Amino acid sequence: MSGCLLLALLFSATAAASGVTASLDRHHATLGDTVTLNLSRDGGDAIPMPDLSALGKDFQVLGQFNGSSELEENGRIQSRSVLSITLRPLHAGTLQIPALDVGGQQTKPLTLQVADAPKQGVGHAGDPAFLEVTVSSQTPYVGQQVALDVKLYYVASMLDGNLSPPSADGAQVQTLGRDQRYQAQRGGRMYGVIERHYAIIPQHAGTLQIPPVVFRGRTVDSSGMGDFFGTAHAVGAESKTLTLNVTPRPASSGKGPWLPAKQVEINLSGLPASGTVQVGEPVTVTLQEGATGLPAEMLPEPTLPAISGADVYPDQTQDVSRNNGQWITGSRSRSFAIVPNRAGTLQIPAITLRWWNVDADREETATIPAHSLTVTAASGNGAAPPSAPRAPVAAASAGTPPAATASAPSTPASAPTSDMRWRWIALGSLALWILSLATFGWLAWRRRSAAHRAGTAAAQARSGRARTLRNAFLLAARGGDPHATGRALLAWAQAERDGVRHLQDVSEQLADSDQIEAIARLQQRRYAAAIDAAQDPCAALAEAFRSGFVWRKPSAASPQEPLPPLYPPST
């Protein structure tokens, strides 16, 4: 039974590992181009040819090729089989490749977008090479990315060649992705095609001229019967000059950053899921901006709005620009340490970023809604000391006689009774006095113990607050803002040292000369930016205080004065 179960598990694992995957070498083509449908699976067995009759109304099947490859993965050699099928679209539009049955397994359906063949640059029969150059928009906005596609068509006898990239005065030009190679039919002749993609970003409004793209190469003419190797001939091709009418920024777009793009998104991450933080506990959040059709340097610097009840320490901005082969994608992100400074509700206002949708030709706004955090007091702070015990009611003096209820003449027989009564009263008073002393001692011990526990908890809370403020200081120093770094250092010092109100107070109580010098350089940068402008005082400050403050020890020979002087010296 266990053997059958093991075989069943092995069979199911093998079937899952040998699943057939279908993919296209590209998802956009022009009528006359060829595309490749790849069927692949793990293992070295050849993939059988599926039934392609369902493709007959949209595609012409030109050929097939069975191949395999081996890859090393985790120290093991993994083989993979591939069946490549060359297809030519029969008409323009959105063409569907349905699910195919390959050895009893179904592939996923695929979609191919086919555009009409452009009239520009179509070669005549016999032309060995020609170019097609197209743009995504001929009336872009200033700063908007224009996708420019270059296709070089060449005959099979082409030996070599050189294709110049496009250029334009008054615009940025950037190559996107890698070359794509395939075959296409033009003018009744089959050509090889090299396709390249570029981004053109106009910098000024007005007319933008894109000069012709030029190809220079050599082809072989082997028609001569007496020339075994054939004769090489120089060939060339040029595209037409393109003219773009660049539109200025619309007046309705306001005065903020100008962001013409296909898509813009903003995101704020790092907020605590519980929605609760403590006073002095830093919360690190990351604000990220992303755009399709804009490089990172065109996005504004991520900035948090003013937050009442908290100190905010920004980190440095991280910029990343990529492309997906057709469009530039820019991203800017920045981390912030938010340190609440009072208990209550902390409100992070909504964050908005206005941008221009170039597809819809209208202004849109990316928004992060406002967030609220509940700020609780730091643990160990605000614990009220135990109340002082009430003084017990004073007992009657042993020498005060009790009030008599009735007067009676004294007799000799009553004298012993009176002496016994006074003896018991004296003993009771003594016992009550001893009990009062014991009660006072026990209450005093409890008060000292509670005060010690409260002091220990307060010291632990102060130490924890100092650690969190140290981390906030190091984060602020990385951001490179001298003012934010100075505020963070002062907050950290105040958590460790009483009587500190300014950075000058911190310097006067330090024993390390490097730390004193680092604070002096920071103050010079804050109030005289031209001094030591080539150096970063924030980095030097972080290095000097990375291991903590080196405080001066109070001198035993000069005790503190009980009261401040009536006439303090002038500063």
Wavefront OBJ file of the C-alpha trace (Angstrom):
o trace
v 0.000 0.000 0.000
v 2.789 2.442 0.957
v 4.651 1.565 -2.245
v 1.599 2.418 -4.355
v 1.205 5.690 -2.499
v 4.871 6.552 -3.102
v 4.516 5.768 -6.814
v 1.417 7.950 -7.015
v 3.217 10.827 -5.364
v 6.203 10.437 -7.680
v 3.910 10.337 -10.718
v 2.053 13.478 -9.665
v 5.327 15.326 -8.977
v 6.674 14.310 -12.394
v 3.503 15.474 -14.120
v 3.632 18.819 -12.360
v 7.297 19.318 -13.183
v 6.749 18.474 -16.873
v 3.987 21.053 -17.466
v 4.136 22.720 -20.878
v 4.440 26.525 -20.955
v 3.468 28.617 -24.004
v 4.963 32.064 -24.709
v 5.492 34.539 -27.566
v 8.806 36.231 -28.322
v 6.875 39.555 -28.367
v 3.299 40.734 -27.898
v 3.236 43.551 -30.504
v 3.906 43.106 -34.234
v 3.269 44.773 -37.592
v 1.386 43.115 -40.426
v 3.985 41.211 -42.450
v 6.195 40.437 -39.427
v 6.837 36.948 -38.122
v 6.497 35.933 -34.477
v 7.729 32.847 -32.643
v 5.487 30.692 -30.459
v 7.631 28.782 -27.933
v 6.352 25.650 -26.168
v 8.699 24.542 -23.378
v 8.871 22.119 -20.474
v 11.430 20.623 -18.106
v 13.084 17.389 -19.192
v 14.933 16.199 -22.265
v 12.047 14.551 -24.126
v 11.038 16.226 -27.391
v 7.724 18.103 -27.352
v 5.190 16.717 -29.841
v 3.716 19.057 -32.447
v 0.231 20.145 -31.312
v -2.818 20.545 -33.527
v -2.590 24.112 -34.923
v -5.729 24.040 -37.058
v -7.383 26.584 -34.726
v -4.754 29.160 -35.799
v -5.563 28.927 -39.518
v -7.904 31.937 -39.673
v -5.372 34.319 -38.060
v -1.892 32.911 -38.740
v 0.198 31.181 -41.367
v 2.480 28.468 -39.958
v 5.910 28.860 -41.575
v 8.004 26.262 -39.752
v 9.031 24.599 -36.518
v 12.183 23.712 -34.619
v 12.740 21.288 -31.717
v 15.615 22.069 -29.373
v 16.821 21.614 -25.815
v 19.047 23.387 -23.321
v 20.779 22.553 -20.050
v 21.031 24.862 -17.047
v 22.819 24.392 -13.733
v 20.512 25.095 -10.792
v 21.468 24.482 -7.152
v 24.340 22.282 -8.217
v 22.156 20.119 -10.474
v 21.940 20.026 -14.255
v 18.393 20.828 -15.390
v 17.469 20.124 -19.010
v 14.601 21.865 -20.806
v 12.946 21.080 -24.142
v 11.612 23.789 -26.468
v 9.427 23.590 -29.573
v 9.595 26.863 -31.557
v 6.876 27.528 -34.153
v 7.204 30.463 -36.593
v 3.917 32.257 -37.335
v 2.962 35.119 -39.649
v -0.181 37.141 -38.819
v -2.703 37.265 -41.676
v -4.441 40.503 -40.651
v -4.170 43.384 -38.205
v -5.997 43.526 -34.875
v -5.991 41.633 -31.589
v -5.221 38.004 -32.453
v -5.814 35.130 -30.055
v -3.726 31.979 -29.751
v -6.077 29.572 -27.968
v -5.103 26.930 -25.434
v -3.255 24.108 -27.198
v -3.305 20.408 -26.336
v 0.314 19.237 -26.039
v 0.602 15.582 -25.096
v -2.575 15.718 -23.026
v -1.679 18.980 -21.291
v -3.345 22.348 -21.928
v -1.365 25.561 -22.398
v -2.639 29.003 -21.467
v -4.135 31.189 -24.238
v -2.045 34.102 -25.544
v -2.813 37.481 -27.160
v -0.903 39.276 -29.950
v -1.500 42.894 -31.027
v -0.898 43.334 -34.788
v -0.757 46.816 -36.364
v -1.107 47.715 -40.031
v 2.149 48.012 -41.951
v 3.221 51.683 -42.142
v 3.501 53.295 -45.544
v 6.661 55.148 -44.543
v 9.832 53.444 -45.651
v 8.287 50.431 -47.345
v 10.936 49.170 -49.755
v 10.485 48.071 -53.299
v 11.351 44.608 -54.493
v 15.105 44.331 -54.806
v 16.014 46.934 -52.159
v 18.610 45.240 -49.908
v 17.858 47.440 -46.859
v 15.416 50.120 -45.701
v 14.231 51.731 -42.464
v 10.927 52.375 -40.716
v 10.860 54.990 -37.939
v 7.661 55.694 -35.963
v 6.804 57.811 -32.908
v 4.049 57.398 -30.321
v 2.991 61.071 -30.553
v 3.695 63.947 -32.930
v 2.255 66.581 -30.553
v 3.765 65.777 -27.159
v 3.966 68.071 -24.147
v 7.284 69.476 -23.030
v 8.900 66.904 -20.730
v 6.717 64.050 -22.010
v 8.377 60.835 -23.159
v 7.855 59.998 -26.829
v 8.427 56.353 -27.780
v 10.471 56.185 -30.996
v 10.799 52.785 -32.735
v 13.407 52.051 -35.419
v 13.122 48.955 -37.646
v 15.930 47.974 -40.008
v 14.904 45.587 -42.812
v 17.775 43.749 -44.521
v 18.176 40.870 -46.946
v 19.754 37.572 -45.974
v 22.912 38.323 -47.956
v 23.832 41.274 -45.731
v 27.415 40.905 -44.458
v 27.596 43.665 -41.854
v 26.441 47.183 -41.179
v 26.109 50.101 -38.795
v 22.867 51.748 -37.660
v 23.141 55.273 -36.221
v 20.975 56.132 -33.195
v 18.450 58.969 -33.470
v 19.380 62.436 -32.235
v 17.542 65.701 -31.657
v 18.640 69.147 -30.503
v 16.591 70.232 -27.510
v 15.622 66.720 -26.397
v 16.987 63.865 -24.300
v 17.455 60.575 -26.177
v 17.730 57.251 -24.330
v 17.972 53.667 -25.612
v 15.359 51.309 -24.154
v 15.730 47.552 -23.760
v 17.526 45.202 -26.150
v 17.354 44.634 -29.885
v 14.554 42.422 -31.161
v 15.244 40.208 -34.187
v 12.662 38.500 -36.382
v 11.557 38.160 -40.017
v 8.978 40.128 -41.999
v 7.696 40.304 -45.558
v 7.734 43.631 -47.396
v 7.133 44.230 -51.096
v 6.805 40.501 -51.714
v 10.250 39.774 -50.276
v 11.345 38.233 -46.960
v 13.598 40.392 -44.790
v 15.404 40.036 -41.514
v 14.422 42.762 -39.050
v 16.296 44.456 -36.212
v 13.995 46.545 -34.000
v 15.245 49.125 -31.500
v 13.350 51.357 -29.083
v 14.259 54.854 -27.915
v 12.820 57.470 -25.564
v 12.703 61.093 -26.761
v 11.987 63.701 -24.048
v 11.545 67.264 -25.423
v 13.046 69.965 -23.210
v 11.425 73.012 -24.831
v 8.087 73.856 -26.411
v 7.995 74.467 -30.161
v 9.112 72.545 -33.245
v 11.441 69.578 -32.688
v 13.256 68.078 -35.689
v 14.511 64.476 -35.556
v 17.070 63.998 -38.364
v 17.068 60.809 -40.471
v 18.377 57.593 -38.955
v 21.125 56.229 -41.228
v 22.201 52.647 -42.016
v 25.412 51.767 -43.826
v 26.321 48.159 -44.651
v 27.638 45.626 -47.148
v 25.832 42.877 -49.024
v 27.080 40.001 -51.191
v 26.108 39.552 -54.825
v 26.780 35.915 -55.719
v 24.939 35.927 -59.058
v 28.165 35.863 -61.081
v 28.993 32.334 -62.245
v 32.725 32.885 -62.152
v 32.870 34.397 -58.664
v 32.670 31.544 -56.140
v 32.606 33.787 -53.055
v 30.501 36.610 -54.556
v 31.165 40.323 -54.634
v 30.560 42.701 -51.717
v 28.616 45.873 -52.423
v 28.044 48.866 -50.163
v 24.401 49.568 -49.381
v 22.672 52.234 -47.339
v 19.294 53.416 -46.127
v 17.902 56.539 -44.492
v 14.626 57.285 -42.769
v 12.612 60.444 -43.295
v 13.016 63.492 -41.078
v 10.412 63.588 -38.318
v 8.884 66.808 -37.023
v 7.269 67.033 -33.575
v 5.170 69.980 -32.436
v 5.950 70.212 -28.712
v 3.121 71.720 -26.645
v 3.889 73.906 -23.597
v 2.611 73.113 -20.147
v -1.133 73.869 -19.853
v -2.024 76.893 -17.756
v -4.611 74.790 -15.897
v -1.885 72.526 -14.485
v -1.018 74.987 -11.713
v 2.418 75.969 -10.430
v 3.594 72.723 -8.816
v 5.907 70.135 -10.386
v 5.095 69.420 -14.035
v 4.638 65.645 -14.378
v 3.416 64.547 -17.846
v 3.197 60.750 -17.612
v 1.149 57.680 -18.451
v 0.746 56.765 -14.772
v 1.815 58.219 -11.386
v 1.418 56.534 -8.008
v 2.459 57.394 -4.441
v 2.627 55.040 -1.468
v 3.339 55.384 2.274
v 4.545 52.256 4.100
v 5.831 51.461 7.585
v 2.949 52.688 9.744
v 2.295 50.355 12.713
v -0.597 47.988 12.113
v -1.824 48.491 15.690
v -2.140 52.236 15.164
v -0.493 52.868 18.556
v 2.957 54.245 19.425
v 4.673 55.601 22.530
v 6.077 59.034 23.218
v 9.720 59.085 22.124
v 9.389 55.884 20.097
v 10.444 56.552 16.469
v 8.237 55.258 13.664
v 10.092 54.830 10.369
v 7.889 55.307 7.305
v 8.832 55.298 3.619
v 7.204 57.591 1.055
v 7.588 56.331 -2.525
v 6.714 58.035 -5.814
v 6.536 56.051 -9.062
v 5.817 57.118 -12.650
v 5.561 55.489 -16.077
v 6.959 57.782 -18.754
v 9.172 59.885 -16.460
v 12.720 59.323 -15.166
v 13.337 59.537 -11.425
v 15.066 62.924 -11.606
v 11.872 64.567 -12.935
v 9.845 63.510 -9.871
v 9.733 65.902 -6.886
v 11.642 65.081 -3.720
v 9.386 63.035 -1.389
v 8.367 65.255 1.533
v 6.018 64.714 4.465
v 3.648 67.529 5.443
v 4.093 69.222 8.830
v 3.051 66.879 11.660
v 1.945 68.544 14.895
v 3.106 66.741 18.013
v 6.116 64.965 16.489
v 9.669 65.586 15.333
v 10.404 64.350 11.788
v 13.914 63.320 10.668
v 14.302 62.615 6.910
v 16.752 60.169 5.344
v 18.417 60.585 1.948
v 16.337 60.144 -1.202
v 16.794 56.937 -3.221
v 16.331 57.360 -6.999
v 15.850 54.482 -9.461
v 15.150 54.745 -13.209
v 14.402 51.643 -15.262
v 12.595 50.796 -18.486
v 10.436 47.928 -19.659
v 11.727 48.049 -23.229
v 9.224 50.714 -24.325
v 8.691 53.133 -21.446
v 10.862 54.704 -18.780
v 9.777 54.001 -15.200
v 11.068 56.359 -12.503
v 10.908 55.881 -8.738
v 11.914 58.119 -5.815
v 11.668 56.943 -2.207
v 12.629 58.468 1.123
v 12.431 57.244 4.707
v 11.401 59.425 7.639
v 11.723 58.843 11.391
v 8.632 60.258 13.118
v 9.215 60.703 16.880
v 6.055 61.671 18.836
v 6.795 64.216 21.576
v 3.472 64.192 23.437
v 0.662 61.787 24.222
v -2.662 61.974 22.426
v -3.677 61.628 18.781
v -1.002 62.092 16.129
v -2.455 63.160 12.785
v -0.434 62.547 9.595
v -2.122 64.779 6.991
v -3.100 63.542 3.536
v -0.363 63.588 0.880
v -1.211 64.576 -2.696
v 0.740 64.731 -5.949
v -0.772 66.377 -9.037
v 0.241 65.047 -12.471
v -0.849 65.255 -16.114
v -2.287 62.123 -17.744
v -0.901 62.268 -21.304
v -3.240 59.514 -22.525
v -6.425 61.184 -21.247
v -4.975 64.724 -21.656
v -6.153 65.924 -18.252
v -4.804 66.644 -14.788
v -5.150 63.954 -12.135
v -4.143 63.673 -8.479
v -2.449 60.794 -6.690
v -3.502 60.787 -3.027
v -2.499 59.087 0.216
v -5.296 59.543 2.782
v -4.626 60.995 6.224
v -3.616 58.590 9.003
v -4.139 58.854 12.756
v -1.943 57.248 15.420
v -2.685 56.967 19.123
v 0.327 58.099 21.156
v 0.594 56.734 24.688
v 2.863 58.012 27.452
v 6.263 56.350 27.685
v 6.288 53.364 30.047
v 7.568 54.238 33.528
v 6.809 57.957 33.189
v 4.171 59.774 35.212
v 3.926 57.185 38.050
v 2.694 59.026 41.107
v 4.605 58.240 44.320
v 2.618 56.528 47.053
v 0.783 58.939 49.290
v 2.208 59.601 52.736
v 0.506 57.638 55.539
v -1.846 59.487 57.770
v -0.671 60.184 61.303
v -2.545 57.955 63.767
v -4.908 59.612 66.217
v -3.013 60.479 69.411
v -3.863 58.227 72.393
v -5.052 59.734 75.636
v -2.325 60.561 78.110
v -1.755 57.920 80.710
v -1.898 60.607 83.399
v -5.358 61.858 82.467
v -8.030 60.235 84.537
v -11.168 59.042 82.857
v -14.319 61.028 83.392
v -16.322 59.800 86.361
v -19.891 58.785 85.780
v -20.947 59.462 89.381
v -19.375 60.943 92.436
v -19.049 58.746 95.509
v -17.255 59.088 98.721
v -13.962 57.244 98.818
v -13.620 54.334 101.074
v -10.612 52.336 102.023
v -11.967 49.232 100.237
v -11.929 51.014 96.798
v -8.195 51.906 96.817
v -6.876 48.514 95.514
v -9.449 48.513 92.736
v -8.368 51.991 91.614
v -4.686 50.986 91.569
v -5.427 47.945 89.338
v -7.410 50.091 86.934
v -4.539 52.550 86.507
v -2.077 49.709 85.990
v -4.133 48.271 83.112
v -4.471 51.706 81.558
v -0.680 52.173 81.628
v -0.082 48.760 80.052
v -2.625 49.483 77.289
v -1.033 52.816 76.504
v 2.396 51.191 76.256
v 1.074 48.515 73.883
v -0.621 51.141 71.736
v 2.631 53.139 71.563
v 4.606 50.058 70.459
v 1.970 49.258 67.819
v 2.154 52.832 66.504
v 5.947 52.606 66.192
v 5.647 49.328 64.270
v 3.015 50.798 61.958
v 5.165 53.856 61.272
v 8.176 51.662 60.498
v 6.243 49.378 58.139
v 4.718 52.314 56.241
v 8.115 54.016 55.927
v 9.625 50.789 54.532
v 6.817 50.488 51.977
v 7.293 54.102 50.923
v 11.048 53.652 50.422
v 10.489 50.389 48.474
v 7.863 51.956 46.200
v 10.090 54.972 45.591
v 12.978 52.650 44.687
v 10.799 50.677 42.259
v 9.468 53.883 40.698
v 13.003 55.210 40.335
v 14.175 51.979 38.706
v 11.244 51.982 36.245
v 11.848 55.636 35.423
v 15.545 54.947 34.826
v 14.698 52.029 32.531
v 12.189 54.150 30.606
v 14.723 56.949 30.288
v 17.353 54.526 29.019
v 14.921 53.091 26.440
v 13.945 56.585 25.283
v 17.620 57.494 24.921
v 18.216 54.427 22.732
v 15.329 55.262 20.420
v 16.412 58.900 20.157
v 19.963 57.773 19.359
v 18.610 55.774 16.409
v 16.571 58.793 15.301
v 19.717 60.958 15.462
v 21.723 58.537 13.305
v 18.878 58.422 10.779
v 18.685 62.223 10.669
v 22.456 62.450 10.169
v 22.198 60.159 7.154
v 19.690 62.601 5.663
v 22.366 65.325 5.605
v 20.147 68.126 6.986
v 22.218 70.070 9.588
v 19.147 71.565 11.286
v 17.304 68.237 11.629
v 20.514 66.540 12.794
v 21.101 69.217 15.452
v 17.545 68.888 16.773
v 17.870 65.101 16.950
v 21.184 65.304 18.855
v 19.702 67.767 21.360
v 16.654 65.532 21.940
v 18.952 62.567 22.582
v 21.100 64.594 25.003
v 18.023 65.794 26.919
v 17.007 62.158 27.427
v 20.345 61.477 29.141
v 21.198 64.735 30.890
v 19.142 67.160 32.950
v 19.435 70.898 32.475
v 20.292 70.709 28.758
v 18.427 73.279 26.674
v 20.754 74.055 23.757
v 23.604 72.405 21.886
v 25.927 74.844 23.664
v 24.829 73.244 26.952
v 25.702 69.854 25.499
v 29.186 71.030 24.485
v 29.869 72.474 27.948
v 29.079 69.148 29.620
v 31.110 66.948 27.253
v 34.572 65.584 28.050
v 35.547 64.432 24.544
v 37.259 67.029 22.341
v 36.210 65.291 19.092
v 32.549 65.489 20.085
v 32.895 69.164 21.049
v 34.598 69.908 17.715
v 31.896 68.007 15.774
v 29.155 70.119 17.390
v 31.096 73.306 16.615
v 31.385 72.354 12.937
v 27.674 71.562 12.789
v 26.815 74.948 14.279
v 29.085 76.656 11.755
v 27.260 74.937 8.893
v 23.842 75.770 10.355
v 24.519 79.481 10.787
v 27.343 80.105 8.280
v 26.823 77.738 5.349
v 29.909 78.951 3.476
v 32.256 77.560 6.123
v 33.615 74.073 5.372
v 31.043 73.674 2.600
v 33.074 70.827 1.080
v 32.641 68.643 4.177
v 29.556 66.981 5.580
v 29.239 67.940 9.269
v 26.328 65.519 9.730
v 28.450 62.486 8.854
v 31.262 63.690 11.139
v 28.755 64.262 13.946
v 27.309 60.756 13.547
v 30.795 59.246 13.670
v 31.730 61.225 16.793
v 28.584 60.240 18.726
v 28.049 56.725 17.347
v 29.166 55.141 20.640
v 27.283 57.624 22.830
v 28.023 60.791 24.793
v 31.250 61.168 26.788
v 29.976 63.290 29.665
v 32.156 65.145 32.163
v 32.035 63.775 35.683
v 30.862 66.321 38.288
v 33.696 67.627 40.473
v 33.462 66.601 44.140
v 35.413 69.709 45.237
v 32.788 72.104 43.926
v 29.362 71.043 45.168
v 26.303 72.473 43.521
v 24.878 75.639 45.006
v 21.510 75.157 46.729
v 20.097 78.305 45.080
v 21.025 80.142 41.882
v 22.977 83.387 42.428
v 20.941 86.534 42.817
v 23.086 88.332 40.237
v 24.203 85.793 37.563
v 27.176 86.791 35.411
v 26.326 88.206 31.997
v 26.810 85.853 28.967
l 1 2 3 4 5 6 7 8 9 10 11 12 13 14 15 16 17 18 19 20 21 22 23 24 25 26 27 28 29 30 31 32 33 34 35 36 37 38 39 40 41 42 43 44 45 46 47 48 49 50 51 52 53 54 55 56 57 58 59 60 61 62 63 64 65 66 67 68 69 70 71 72 73 74 75 76 77 78 79 80 81 82 83 84 85 86 87 88 89 90 91 92 93 94 95 96 97 98 99 100 101 102 103 104 105 106 107 108 109 110 111 112 113 114 115 116 117 118 119 120 121 122 123 124 125 126 127 128 129 130 131 132 133 134 135 136 137 138 139 140 141 142 143 144 145 146 147 148 149 150 151 152 153 154 155 156 157 158 159 160 161 162 163 164 165 166 167 168 169 170 171 172 173 174 175 176 177 178 179 180 181 182 183 184 185 186 187 188 189 190 191 192 193 194 195 196 197 198 199 200 201 202 203 204 205 206 207 208 209 210 211 212 213 214 215 216 217 218 219 220 221 222 223 224 225 226 227 228 229 230 231 232 233 234 235 236 237 238 239 240 241 242 243 244 245 246 247 248 249 250 251 252 253 254 255 256 257 258 259 260 261 262 263 264 265 266 267 268 269 270 271 272 273 274 275 276 277 278 279 280 281 282 283 284 285 286 287 288 289 290 291 292 293 294 295 296 297 298 299 300 301 302 303 304 305 306 307 308 309 310 311 312 313 314 315 316 317 318 319 320 321 322 323 324 325 326 327 328 329 330 331 332 333 334 335 336 337 338 339 340 341 342 343 344 345 346 347 348 349 350 351 352 353 354 355 356 357 358 359 360 361 362 363 364 365 366 367 368 369 370 371 372 373 374 375 376 377 378 379 380 381 382 383 384 385 386 387 388 389 390 391 392 393 394 395 396 397 398 399 400 401 402 403 404 405 406 407 408 409 410 411 412 413 414 415 416 417 418 419 420 421 422 423 424 425 426 427 428 429 430 431 432 433 434 435 436 437 438 439 440 441 442 443 444 445 446 447 448 449 450 451 452 453 454 455 456 457 458 459 460 461 462 463 464 465 466 467 468 469 470 471 472 473 474 475 476 477 478 479 480 481 482 483 484 485 486 487 488 489 490 491 492 493 494 495 496 497 498 499 500 501 502 503 504 505 506 507 508 509 510 511 512 513 514 515 516 517 518 519 520 521 522 523 524 525 526 527 528 529 530 531 532 533 534 535 536 537 538 539 540 541 542 543 544 545 546 547 548 549 550 551 552 553 554 555 556 557 558 559 560 561 562 563 564 565 566 567 568 569 570 571
